Amino acid sequence: MTGTRENRATTSARLSSFGLEDGPMTTAVLAERRPVSETLHVLSTFDEVRAATETVAASGQRLISIMTPDLEPEIYDQAALLEVIKRFVLGHSFAKVRVLMRDQARLSNGANRFIAMAHRLTSYLEIRIRAPQYRELTAAYCIADDRAIVYRLRADRAEGIAGFNNPPIARQYLQEFDAVWQASMIEEREVRVARS
């Protein structure tokens, strides 16, 4: 019982450090709704972030949603992750990868292999520039379906969390992503016109 309390306290502390809350739940409900497989992993280096992002992306069945300032090359322009994304979109019916970026600079320089792949697989990968009211968001994350997530409060730092089977947290940030995605539709149209 002591181990369960310590795990719950550790999880609660990790959640609160990222602005997340457990919410008031009784011990029985908490134990029932938070199996061991939903443990959050603390990330402290970019190598850990990259490995966790590969794991999350590989677990996707239909949708991968990425919030990033500029498709960070140390994470998204890596051969292993690019292979995971390629297998995901070509191996699953109706698979989709959505990317929200802060600015357009990386789209135009052509050096990023993720963007080159997006140009080849336009039916599966869609990149949008965040609407102006969301450009100052500092968080970066990758969500697979509505279950797995790698989340960093600040995109310029490696510190973050990964939940490989954590629907409550994944859904919370997927809702945020969806809101920004919808608001960024006009911006995305402008990007398409600029590419033509």
N, C-alpha and C positions, 0 to 999 in steps of 0.2 A: 504493500500500500504506500509505503514511504517513497519507493521508486516512482510510482505513478504520480504522486504529488510533486516530486522534484521535476519529472518530465513536463508536467503541466505548467509548473512555475517557470521552467526554462523556456518552454514554447511561448508562454504569455509574455515573458521578458523580451524574447526575440520579436514577437509580433509588435509589441508596443514600441520597440526601438525603430520600427519601420512605419509607425503611425497606424498600426492595425490593432484591432481589439478582438479579444476572444468572445466577449459578450457574456451575460449572466446565464450560466447553464449549471444544472445540478451535476454532481459527480457522476451519477449513473448515465445521464444523457451525454455528458462530455466523453466518458469512456466509450460509449456506444458509437458516437459520431466521429471520434478521432482515433481510428486504429493506428497501429505502429507504422503502417505503410504511408501515413500522411505526415510523417516527421518532416520538419523544416531543417534544411542543411544551411549552415552559415558559410558564406563564401568570403574569402579575404584576398585572393589574388586573381589576376586576369586569367591565369591558367585554369583556375577552378571555375571561373565564370564561363570560359570557353568550353570546358568539358561538360559543365552542367547544361549549357545551351545546346550542345550536341545531343545530350541525353533527352532533354525536353523535346527538341525538334524530332528526334527519332521516334518518340512515343506518339506523335501526332497521327491521327487517322483521317481527318478531313480538313482541319483548319489550323494554320499557324499565324499568329498575330505578333508583329514585332514593332515596338516603340523604341526608336533610336534617334539620337541627334543627327548622325551622319553615316549610318551603316558602319560603325566602328570597325576599321580594318583588322584590329587585333582579335576580333570576335567573328565578324561576318565575312571577311575576305580570306578565310582559311580553307584549304583544300578539303579537310575532313567534314566541316560543316556544309560546304557547298555540295559535297557528295550526298550528305544526308538530305538536304533540301531537294536535290535532283531526284533521288530515289523516292522521296515523299510525293512529289508532284506527279511523277511518271508511274508510280506504283499504286496509287489510290484513285478510284473514280471520284470525280467532283472535288479533288483536292484543291486547296487555295492557300496561298501565302499572301498576307497583307502586311505592308510595311508603311509606317508613318515616320517621316523624317522631319527634322526641324527646318532644314533649308535645302536649296536646290544645288548647291555647289558640287556635291559628289555626283549628281546626275549628269552634269555637263562635262566633267573632266575625263570620264571614260576609263579611269584607271582601276576602278573597283570591279572585281570579278563577279560579285553578287549582282551588280547592276547589269553587267554584260549578260549574265544568265537570265535576268529578268527581261531583257530585250528579246532574247531568243524564245522564252517561254511566257509570252504575254497573256496567254489564256489562264495561266496558273499563278503567276506572280504579279501583284499590283502594288505599285509604290505611289504614295500620295505625300504631298507636302502639307504639314499641319496648318490648319487655319490660323490666321494671325493671333487670335485670342489664346491659342494653345502653344505658341512658339516658345514661351518661357518655361514650359514644363521641364523639370530637371531629371525625372525618372527615366530609366531605360528598362525594358523587359521583353521577354519572349514567352508567349503562351501557346501551348499546344492544346487544341480543342478547348475544353473548359475544365481541364484537369491539372495540367502541369505548368509550372511557371518558374522562370528565373527573373528575379526582381532586384534592381539596384535603385536606391533612392536618388543617387546622383550618378549620371552617366559617365562623369569624368573620374569616378572612383570605382575600385573593384569590389568594395564591400557590398554584400547583398545576401539574399537568401534564395534557396531553390527548394521547391516542393514538387516532387515527381508524381505525386498522386494526392493533390490537395485542392479539390474542387472549390471549397469556400473562398480561398484566397485567389485562385485563378479566375473564378467568376467575378469577383469584385473588380479586378483590374481589366477583365474582358469587357465589363460594362463601361468602364472609363474609356477603353480603347474604342469601342463601338460608337460612343458619343463623339469622340474626336474624329473618327473615321467619317461619320456622317457630315459633321460640320466642315470637313476638309474636302468635300466633293467638288466644290466650285474651284478650289485651288488646284485640284487634280486635273480638271478640265483645262485649266490654263497651262499646266505642265505639258499635257498632250499637244496643245496647239504649238507650244514652243518647240517641241521635238519634231513636229512635221516639217 
